[in-house]
Amino acid sequence: ESSHITELMPEASVTVAHDSRRNNATRAIKDGLKDPASYQEIDYREFFANSSDPKRYYQASIRFKAKDATGAYAVQRLCFHFTREGVVTETFLCDYR
């Protein structure tokens, strides 16, 4: 009896693509911050979006803290959609913390 589940083996190309998506999402956050140097990542999660839309091939969320307009630290979670190539196509507030 054959299994219909394919195990994804850790390969260098997969790790590089993951790091590229993570870096692209982090850059998108920092580009929107008043004080990009205050950015501190708390949590990063990534998964396949299971969508037929090529602009939503992967989805990731980053929980982070950074200084807001008043100079106080605020914690926020943003979500991102990516193309298969790792280009950020959408940034939005996540519905969960």
Buried (B, 14 or more C-beta within 10 A) or exposed (E): EEEEEEEEEEEEEEEEBBEBBBEBBBEBBBEEBEEBEBBEBEEBEBEEBEEEEEBBBBBBBBBBBBBBEEEEEEEBBBBBBBBEEBEBBEBEEBEEE
